[in-house]
Amino acid sequence: MPSPRRRRRAAAASVLTTALLCSAWTGGVASADTPTPVPPALYGKTDPTTDGVYRQSLAIMALASTDTRPAPTAIEWLLGQQCADGGFTAYRADPGAPCDAAREDTVATATAIEALRALRTYDARVARGVDWLRSKQLADGSFASVPGPNAVGDATATAAATSAIVTAGTSPELLRTPQGRTPTDALGAAQSRCGAPAPDRGAFPGGPGAPVDPLLTARAVLALGYGTQPAVAAPSIAVTPLTCPGAEPNRQAAAQAGAAWLAAKLKAGGNHLGGPTDFAATATAVQALAATGHPAEAGAAADWLAAGAKTMAGNDPVRLASLILAAVSTNRTATTFGGLNLPSLLRDTGPAPTPTADMANTSNLINGPEDHTLRNTLAAVIAVLLAATLIIGMRRTRPED
């Protein structure tokens, strides 16, 4: 029987995952009596306590995927959330205060890495985030949602970390622990294999003894398939379920087994996955199936999302961003998806950049805030040189006594 401490750690991970799913995928957390004020640079108007970094990152990632420029203040807000050690918490009301390491969050960090990578100008920030993830990997290759000395790994955090590492340009196979375990090894160990009931094979349960979880399965398949957000469509291949009995599948076979489960579930459900996380799971499954070589199944699910987009999207930045990523992953047009201009609607949920602000902050997007000190130093040097030149010129032109 698990110890009370282990149960508390598992409960903490469960609370985090539930908060992310409920707030990010269903349109915001329930308001407290004294809700946290929403920063003006943040996308979305709901309390950011549990998902501020996550939803900002997803919004920036989605806008970047359509070549739509996020507001500079939105990017600066996300940069300000990064801790000195490279990690991110779910939300920091005071970015100037030191981070509480006990609150640093794997899913938030992973999603922020993907967003900053999508902007293609923050390599140093991305590298710091990846280094933080590396430092939090557990002996079995997995990651915990909330790292700590006695943390327990979970598939949600491991899938998020794996996708971020791939997006950053590093192979997860290089993240091998002294015990020889990689993140994809840990994901494979969490997958329902031949010992599970036939309908569950290839899927991922929400935890030991828990039912299979469609959203977690989609996220894990995307990670095992080395997919990014938005997914880059892989060449089309046949759906390949898990073969039982058979040898333990390698990473690619595990990804295909999960994709086969998603494809079968979508077909049985009318191109959506159903359940309490229907929208989230279906949107993520679109990317997972595109990344693993199943464009027809991904496209059918994307069309289901498009048909209900006007009802499902609202003004929620995570839902709008998820629709954009699904559209881009299946070569649909995000500006007409479901009759909606998704990038425009997403921008409207956050800070609206003015032309003046855009021009004033162009250098921020080209070189990144890390270069501010260098630019300021160069400006000071140039000013001194100009002043010296002026003084020398005045002396040379002064009439002789």
Secondary structure as the mmCIF struct_conf table of DSSP 4:
data_model
#
loop_
_struct_conf.conf_type_id
_struct_conf.id
_struct_conf.beg_label_comp_id
_struct_conf.beg_label_asym_id
_struct_conf.beg_label_seq_id
_struct_conf.end_label_comp_id
_struct_conf.end_label_asym_id
_struct_conf.end_label_seq_id
HELX_RH_AL_P HELX_RH_AL_P1 PRO A 4 THR A 26
TURN_TY1_P TURN_TY1_P1 GLY A 27 GLY A 27
BEND BEND1 GLY A 28 GLY A 28
HELX_LH_PP_P HELX_LH_PP_P1 VAL A 29 SER A 31
BEND BEND2 ASP A 33 THR A 34
HELX_LH_PP_P HELX_LH_PP_P2 PRO A 35 PRO A 39
TURN_TY1_P TURN_TY1_P2 PRO A 40 ALA A 41
BEND BEND3 LEU A 42 THR A 46
TURN_TY1_P TURN_TY1_P3 THR A 49 ASP A 51
HELX_RH_AL_P HELX_RH_AL_P2 GLY A 52 SER A 65
TURN_TY1_P TURN_TY1_P4 THR A 66 ASP A 67
HELX_LH_PP_P HELX_LH_PP_P3 THR A 68 ALA A 71
HELX_RH_AL_P HELX_RH_AL_P3 PRO A 72 GLN A 81
STRN STRN1 GLN A 82 GLN A 82
TURN_TY1_P TURN_TY1_P5 ALA A 84 ASP A 85
BEND BEND4 GLY A 86 GLY A 86
STRN STRN2 PHE A 88 THR A 89
BEND BEND5 ALA A 90 ALA A 90
BEND BEND6 ALA A 93 ALA A 93
TURN_TY1_P TURN_TY1_P6 PRO A 95 GLY A 96
BEND BEND7 ALA A 97 ALA A 97
HELX_LH_PP_P HELX_LH_PP_P4 PRO A 98 CYS A 99
HELX_RH_3T_P HELX_RH_3T_P1 ALA A 101 ARG A 103
STRN STRN3 GLU A 104 GLU A 104
HELX_RH_AL_P HELX_RH_AL_P4 THR A 106 LEU A 119
TURN_TY1_P TURN_TY1_P7 ARG A 120 ARG A 120
BEND BEND8 THR A 121 THR A 121
HELX_RH_AL_P HELX_RH_AL_P5 ASP A 123 LYS A 136
TURN_TY1_P TURN_TY1_P8 ALA A 139 ASP A 140
BEND BEND9 GLY A 141 GLY A 141
BEND BEND10 SER A 145 VAL A 146
TURN_TY1_P TURN_TY1_P9 PRO A 149 ASN A 150
HELX_RH_AL_P HELX_RH_AL_P6 ALA A 155 THR A 167
TURN_TY1_P TURN_TY1_P10 ALA A 168 GLY A 169
HELX_RH_3T_P HELX_RH_3T_P2 PRO A 172 LEU A 174
TURN_TY1_P TURN_TY1_P11 PRO A 178 GLN A 179
BEND BEND11 GLY A 180 GLY A 180
HELX_RH_AL_P HELX_RH_AL_P7 PRO A 183 ALA A 190
BEND BEND12 GLN A 191 GLN A 191
TURN_TY1_P TURN_TY1_P12 CYS A 194 GLY A 195
BEND BEND13 ALA A 196 ALA A 196
HELX_RH_3T_P HELX_RH_3T_P3 ALA A 198 ASP A 200
TURN_TY1_P TURN_TY1_P13 ARG A 201 GLY A 202
STRN STRN4 PRO A 205 PRO A 205
BEND BEND14 GLY A 206 GLY A 207
TURN_TY1_P TURN_TY1_P14 PRO A 208 GLY A 209
HELX_LH_PP_P HELX_LH_PP_P5 ALA A 210 PRO A 211
STRN STRN5 VAL A 212 VAL A 212
HELX_RH_AL_P HELX_RH_AL_P8 PRO A 214 LEU A 224
TURN_TY1_P TURN_TY1_P15 GLY A 225 TYR A 226
BEND BEND15 GLN A 229 PRO A 230
HELX_LH_PP_P HELX_LH_PP_P6 ALA A 231 SER A 236
HELX_LH_PP_P HELX_LH_PP_P7 PRO A 241 THR A 243
BEND BEND16 CYS A 244 PRO A 245
HELX_LH_PP_P HELX_LH_PP_P8 ALA A 247 PRO A 249
HELX_RH_AL_P HELX_RH_AL_P9 ARG A 251 ALA A 268
TURN_TY1_P TURN_TY1_P16 GLY A 269 GLY A 270
BEND BEND17 ASN A 271 HIS A 272
BEND BEND18 GLY A 275 GLY A 275
TURN_TY1_P TURN_TY1_P17 PRO A 276 THR A 277
HELX_RH_AL_P HELX_RH_AL_P10 ASP A 278 ALA A 291
TURN_TY1_P TURN_TY1_P18 THR A 292 GLY A 293
HELX_RH_AL_P HELX_RH_AL_P11 PRO A 295 ALA A 307
TURN_TY1_P TURN_TY1_P19 GLY A 308 GLY A 308
HELX_RH_AL_P HELX_RH_AL_P12 ALA A 309 MET A 312
TURN_TY1_P TURN_TY1_P20 GLY A 314 ASN A 315
HELX_RH_AL_P HELX_RH_AL_P13 PRO A 317 SER A 329
TURN_TY1_P TURN_TY1_P21 THR A 330 ASN A 331
TURN_TY1_P TURN_TY1_P22 ALA A 334 THR A 336
STRN STRN6 PHE A 337 PHE A 337
TURN_TY1_P TURN_TY1_P23 GLY A 338 GLY A 339
STRN STRN7 LEU A 340 LEU A 340
HELX_RH_AL_P HELX_RH_AL_P14 LEU A 342 ASP A 348
TURN_TY1_P TURN_TY1_P24 THR A 349 THR A 349
BEND BEND19 GLY A 350 GLY A 350
HELX_RH_AL_P HELX_RH_AL_P15 PRO A 355 ALA A 360
TURN_TY1_P TURN_TY1_P25 ASN A 361 ASN A 361
HELX_RH_AL_P HELX_RH_AL_P16 THR A 362 ASN A 367
HELX_RH_3T_P HELX_RH_3T_P4 PRO A 369 ASP A 371
HELX_RH_AL_P HELX_RH_AL_P17 HIS A 372 THR A 397
BEND BEND20 ARG A 398 ARG A 398
HELX_LH_PP_P HELX_LH_PP_P9 PRO A 399 GLU A 400
#
